[in-house]
Amino acid sequence: MNYLRRRLSDSTFISNLPNGYMTDLQRPDPAQPPPPATAERKPQQSQSSGAGFFSSITNVVKQTAASAGLVEQTTVTTPKKFKILLVIDEPQQEWAKLFRGKKVHRDYDIKVEQAEFSEINVIAHSNGSCNVDMQVLRNGTRVARSFKPDFVLIRQHAFSMTQNEDFRNMIIGLQYGGIPSINSLESIYNLCDKPWAFAQLISTYRKLGAEKFPLIEQTFYPNYKEMVTMPTFPVVVKIGHAHSGVGKVKVDNHSKFQDIVSVVALTQTYTTTEPLIDSKYDIRIQKIGSDYKAYMRTSISGNWKSNTGSAMLEQVAMTDRYKLWVDTCSEIFGGLDICAVKAIHGKDAKDYITEVVGSSMSLVGEHQAEDRQLITDMVIAKMNQAVGRTPAGSSNRPTTMQPSQVWCSRLHTPLYGNMIRSLLQSPRPAPKSSPKASAKDSSQRPTSTTQQPHPQSASQAKPRPGGQDAQQPLPPLAQPAQACTTKTAQLSTSGPTRVPGSSTGLSPTPSLTNAFGLKETSFFRTASEDVAKAETIHNLRKSFAGLAL
């Protein structure tokens, strides 16, 4: 008992308790009433203060049993009503404004976390958890966050020729964590290498033919050593996974081609060559969901790269021919929700399809705001399909413990382990009570419906000479869960214990079934749940009152 008093009076122990535990001990002491006029009220005042102390202990035991799942507990939780959308894009476009006020499943807000590939890191586990660490610079202040995205929108190239801009490992991490996205992470990874994507276009060309799908001729070299065959000049040499005209060189003759071979040797990458088309204009057909747009770009500066220098861009009519191109290309790599097909219309009046791009495609023309809104609506629709109704950051792991595990884990804690040992080991005299009250209590006590004791445990429960039964040592705390459960069942069904020196010969120690108020949902069962609840507080107070004597 002295251990409990020292432990509960420790300020460090009280401060480390969870919110709501032993709140009456943490409040300041109320003002003391004036001393009583007669000496007869002193025992009553001492008894009331002691009852308040043991009432706190009772509340601790009840709250602990409820949190452990030993008794039924009704908890009202308010989950965080939002889903996290990770947008990988440049900071010029603020996607959070477009998703403001939008909801998923009509109940969850959309929290946008936007960053570039260079500002994030991904850690994923095989159990499905995926954490993104983000460090961004906003208005001169570096902001660091860590979160689990529910959905990803990628609007940036994951693989570039620029040094330290190979972010395919981030795509792998997101795929490892099973994060849904637009476009699919598989397609984004496959589109990182343009020759790999061009190989898919070759398969389409062979199915549809040159008339329906006019793909440009191209030659692939895995490294500089294989660049010995001479193409027909002039040609365009594309070094590596070129984007936006970077890494494209026009070669007019054999000597310049040999110079390019030496450059490729330094880059240690693959190359492709294709004939130089004397273009009249470039064609761009984009598809965002079910929306189609076609654009024509004409070079004004006369540069053979129509996407560099001065050029005029205008929207043109969407033809069935263009629609066939973009619909066919949107089916590669399992499907592209956002894609664009690029082609060249030559002065020979022929079309030449050059490449296909995915969700990282740039938006052009006068309808960029409309295109962003289309992407926003598509993301919300996809999130409603792919994202569940669980709160953000919630875990799907089961957290319910079996009764035996809960009981044994509670026995191993210093506070409750010693308290229960004191209840079961220490002999205590029976409190004085009137015969009428004893009869009333016995008549209202419900009949136990617990399981029958094991024969061995029943023999151990028989009284022995000299009160040895009450002095039997408990098993060590470090026992398996099954052993703890068995011993608990034995103690709860073995009946009252005789204590030498008491008037009745019986100890008022209640069984563990009544002490913790276990319901039918656990492995102990009582006939009346309501009566068992009321008797729980009564028995615990009697037990702790016996300790104070």
SVG drawing of the C-alpha trace seen along z (x, -y; Angstrom):
<svg xmlns="http://www.w3.org/2000/svg" viewBox="-32 -35 67 68">
<polyline fill="none" stroke="black" stroke-width="0.4" points="0.0,0.0 2.9,-2.3 4.2,-1.6 0.9,-2.7 0.8,-5.9 4.5,-6.8 3.8,-6.0 0.6,-8.0 2.1,-11.0 5.0,-11.1 4.5,-14.3 6.5,-12.7 4.1,-9.7 1.0,-11.9 2.3,-14.1 2.9,-11.1 -0.5,-9.7 -2.8,-9.9 -5.5,-12.6 -8.5,-11.7 -6.6,-9.3 -7.0,-10.1 -8.2,-13.6 -9.5,-14.1 -5.9,-13.5 -4.5,-16.1 -7.0,-18.8 -6.1,-21.2 -7.4,-20.2 -10.7,-21.8 -11.0,-24.2 -11.2,-22.2 -14.4,-22.6 -14.0,-23.9 -13.2,-21.2 -16.2,-19.3 -17.6,-20.2 -17.7,-16.7 -15.2,-13.9 -17.8,-11.5 -17.5,-13.1 -13.7,-12.5 -14.0,-8.8 -16.7,-9.7 -14.5,-12.5 -11.5,-10.1 -13.7,-7.5 -14.9,-10.0 -11.4,-11.1 -10.3,-7.5 -13.2,-6.7 -12.2,-9.5 -8.7,-8.2 -9.8,-4.6 -12.4,-5.9 -9.5,-7.3 -7.8,-3.9 -11.2,-2.4 -11.5,-4.8 -7.9,-3.9 -8.7,-0.2 -12.0,-0.6 -10.5,-3.0 -7.5,-0.6 -9.8,2.4 -12.0,0.5 -9.1,-0.7 -7.7,2.8 -10.9,4.2 -11.9,6.2 -15.1,4.3 -17.3,2.6 -16.4,-1.0 -18.2,-3.5 -15.8,-6.0 -16.8,-8.8 -14.0,-9.7 -13.9,-12.4 -11.6,-11.4 -9.8,-13.9 -12.1,-14.6 -9.6,-15.1 -7.6,-13.2 -4.1,-14.1 -3.3,-14.8 0.3,-15.0 0.9,-17.1 4.4,-17.0 4.7,-20.1 6.5,-23.4 5.5,-26.1 4.2,-28.5 0.9,-26.7 -0.9,-26.6 -3.1,-23.5 -4.4,-24.0 -6.6,-26.8 -8.2,-24.5 -9.1,-21.9 -10.3,-24.3 -13.9,-23.5 -13.8,-20.1 -14.6,-16.9 -14.1,-13.2 -17.1,-10.9 -19.0,-14.2 -17.4,-14.0 -13.7,-14.5 -11.8,-17.7 -8.8,-17.5 -5.6,-18.7 -3.0,-19.5 0.7,-19.0 2.6,-20.4 6.3,-20.0 8.8,-19.2 10.6,-15.9 13.8,-17.4 11.9,-18.5 10.5,-15.1 11.7,-11.7 9.7,-8.5 9.9,-5.7 7.6,-2.7 7.1,0.6 5.7,3.9 2.8,3.7 1.3,0.8 2.6,-2.2 4.2,-5.0 5.6,-8.2 6.7,-11.2 9.1,-13.6 8.8,-17.1 11.1,-20.1 9.9,-23.1 10.9,-26.8 7.8,-29.0 8.2,-32.8 11.8,-32.5 10.9,-30.0 11.8,-26.3 8.9,-24.1 9.3,-20.5 6.5,-18.0 6.0,-14.2 2.8,-12.6 1.2,-9.6 -0.5,-10.6 -3.8,-9.2 -3.4,-10.1 -0.7,-11.5 -0.9,-13.8 2.4,-13.9 2.9,-16.9 6.6,-16.8 9.1,-14.7 10.6,-12.0 13.6,-11.4 15.7,-14.2 19.1,-14.5 20.0,-17.2 22.4,-16.1 20.7,-14.8 17.3,-14.8 16.7,-11.1 13.7,-10.6 12.6,-7.2 13.4,-6.0 10.6,-8.2 8.1,-6.6 9.3,-3.2 8.7,-4.2 5.2,-5.4 4.4,-2.2 5.9,-0.2 3.5,-1.9 0.5,-1.3 -0.4,-5.0 -3.0,-5.5 -2.2,-8.2 -2.9,-10.0 -1.5,-8.8 -0.7,-5.3 2.7,-5.0 3.5,-2.1 2.9,-4.3 4.9,-7.2 7.8,-4.9 7.6,-3.4 7.4,-6.8 10.7,-7.9 12.7,-6.4 11.4,-7.7 12.8,-4.8 10.8,-2.4 7.6,-4.4 8.4,-4.6 8.7,-0.8 5.0,-0.7 4.2,-3.1 5.9,-0.7 3.5,2.1 0.6,-0.2 2.0,-1.1 2.3,2.5 -1.4,3.1 -3.0,0.1 -0.6,-0.5 1.1,-3.6 -2.1,-5.1 -3.9,-5.3 -0.9,-5.6 2.0,-7.4 4.9,-6.8 8.2,-8.4 11.2,-6.1 13.7,-5.8 17.0,-4.0 18.1,-3.0 21.7,-2.8 22.3,-1.4 25.7,-3.1 28.2,-5.0 30.1,-1.9 27.2,-0.9 27.0,-4.2 29.0,-3.0 26.2,-2.6 25.6,-5.9 22.1,-7.1 20.7,-9.1 21.5,-12.8 20.3,-15.2 19.2,-13.4 18.1,-14.5 20.1,-12.8 18.3,-12.5 20.8,-11.8 19.3,-9.9 15.9,-10.7 15.6,-14.2 12.8,-16.5 11.6,-19.8 14.2,-19.9 17.2,-19.3 19.6,-16.8 18.5,-17.1 21.1,-17.9 20.7,-18.2 23.5,-16.5 24.0,-17.3 26.9,-15.1 29.3,-12.2 31.9,-14.3 29.4,-16.0 27.9,-12.6 31.3,-11.4 31.6,-14.4 28.3,-13.5 29.5,-10.0 32.3,-11.3 29.8,-13.4 27.6,-10.3 30.7,-8.5 31.0,-11.1 27.3,-10.8 27.4,-7.0 23.8,-6.7 21.7,-5.5 20.8,-7.6 18.2,-7.5 18.3,-9.0 15.4,-9.9 15.2,-11.8 14.9,-15.6 11.4,-16.5 11.0,-19.8 8.0,-20.8 5.2,-23.1 3.9,-23.1 3.8,-20.9 0.7,-19.1 -0.2,-18.5 -3.3,-16.5 -4.1,-16.3 -6.6,-14.2 -7.7,-14.9 -10.2,-12.4 -12.9,-12.7 -11.8,-16.2 -9.9,-16.5 -8.0,-19.5 -5.8,-19.9 -3.2,-22.7 -1.0,-23.8 2.3,-25.5 4.1,-27.3 7.7,-28.5 8.2,-32.2 11.9,-32.4 12.7,-29.7 14.4,-27.4 14.2,-23.7 13.0,-23.2 9.5,-24.7 9.3,-24.6 12.3,-27.1 12.4,-30.7 9.3,-32.5 6.3,-30.4 2.6,-30.9 0.2,-28.6 -3.5,-28.2 -6.2,-25.7 -7.5,-23.7 -10.5,-21.4 -10.4,-18.0 -10.6,-15.4 -11.4,-11.7 -7.8,-11.1 -6.4,-13.0 -8.8,-11.4 -7.7,-7.9 -4.1,-8.8 -4.6,-10.0 -7.1,-7.3 -4.7,-4.6 -1.8,-6.1 -3.8,-6.5 -4.2,-2.7 -0.5,-2.0 1.0,-1.0 -2.4,-0.1 -4.1,-3.4 -3.2,-7.1 -5.8,-9.4 -3.8,-12.5 -1.7,-12.3 -0.7,-14.1 0.6,-13.0 3.1,-15.1 3.4,-15.0 5.0,-16.9 3.1,-18.0 5.7,-18.2 5.8,-20.3 5.2,-17.1 1.7,-17.2 2.4,-14.1 2.1,-13.6 4.8,-12.0 4.0,-10.9 7.1,-11.5 6.2,-10.8 3.6,-10.5 3.8,-12.2 1.8,-11.5 0.6,-13.5 3.7,-15.6 2.7,-17.2 2.8,-21.0 -0.5,-22.9 -0.6,-25.3 -3.1,-27.7 -5.8,-29.9 -7.6,-27.2 -5.0,-26.3 -7.3,-27.3 -9.9,-25.0 -7.5,-22.2 -6.4,-22.5 -10.0,-22.4 -10.5,-19.3 -7.5,-17.7 -8.9,-18.7 -12.3,-17.1 -10.6,-14.0 -8.5,-13.7 -11.5,-14.1 -13.4,-11.4 -10.4,-9.0 -10.0,-9.7 -13.6,-8.8 -12.9,-5.4 -9.5,-4.6 -9.5,-6.2 -11.4,-4.6 -13.5,-6.2 -11.0,-5.8 -9.5,-9.0 -6.2,-10.3 -3.2,-8.5 -5.3,-5.8 -3.9,-2.2 -5.6,0.9 -3.8,3.1 -5.9,4.8 -5.4,3.3 -7.7,5.5 -5.9,7.8 -7.1,11.1 -8.3,11.2 -5.4,13.4 -2.9,11.0 -4.6,8.0 -4.8,9.6 -1.1,10.7 0.1,7.4 -1.7,5.5 -0.2,7.9 3.3,7.0 2.9,3.2 4.4,2.2 1.3,0.3 -1.4,2.8 0.7,5.9 1.6,5.0 -2.0,3.8 -3.5,7.1 -0.9,9.0 -1.9,7.1 -5.5,7.9 -4.9,11.6 -2.1,12.3 -2.6,10.2 -5.0,11.5 -7.6,8.9 -10.2,8.9 -13.8,8.7 -15.4,5.3 -18.1,5.0 -21.6,5.1 -25.1,5.6 -26.8,8.9 -29.6,7.2 -27.1,5.6 -25.3,8.8 -28.5,10.6 -29.5,7.9 -26.2,8.0 -26.3,11.7 -29.8,11.7 -29.0,9.1 -25.7,10.7 -26.2,12.4 -25.5,16.0 -22.2,16.6 -22.3,18.4 -18.6,18.7 -17.0,21.9 -16.4,24.8 -12.9,24.9 -10.3,27.4 -10.2,30.4 -6.7,29.5 -7.6,25.8 -10.7,27.0 -8.5,29.1 -6.2,26.2 -9.1,24.0 -10.0,26.2 -9.2,24.7 -6.1,26.1 -5.0,26.1 -3.2,23.0 -4.5,20.7 -2.0,21.8 -4.5,21.5 -4.6,17.7 -0.8,17.5 -0.1,19.4 2.3,17.4 1.1,16.3 2.8,17.5 5.6,15.2 4.5,12.3 6.6,13.3 4.4,16.3 2.8,17.0 -0.6,15.6 -2.2,19.0 -0.9,19.5 -2.1,16.2 -5.6,16.8 -5.8,20.2 -4.8,18.9 -7.3,16.0 -10.1,18.5 -9.1,20.6 -9.1,17.6 -12.5,16.3 -14.3,19.7 -12.6,21.1 -15.0,19.3 -14.2,17.4 -10.9,17.9 -10.8,18.6 -8.7,16.3 -7.7,17.3 -8.7,14.9 -11.7,13.4 -15.2,13.7 -16.8,15.2 -13.7,17.1 -14.2,15.7 -12.3,12.9 -14.3,10.3 -11.9,10.4 -14.1,10.4 -13.3,12.5 -11.5,10.9 -14.7,11.3 -16.6,9.0 -13.6,6.7 -13.3,5.7 -17.0,5.9 -16.4,8.2 -19.3,8.6 -20.5,11.4 -18.1,10.2 -15.1,11.4 -14.2,14.9 -16.0,14.3 -19.8,14.0 -22.3,12.7 -26.1,13.2 -26.9,9.5 -24.7,6.8 -26.3,3.9 -26.0,5.5 -22.4,6.5 -21.6,2.9 -23.0,1.6 -21.3,4.3 -17.9,3.5 -17.4,0.2 -18.8,1.6 -16.4,4.6 -13.3,2.6 -14.0,0.0 -14.4,2.8 -11.2,4.4 -9.1,1.2 -10.7,0.3 -9.5,3.6 -6.0,2.7 -6.1,-0.5 -7.1,1.4"/>
</svg>
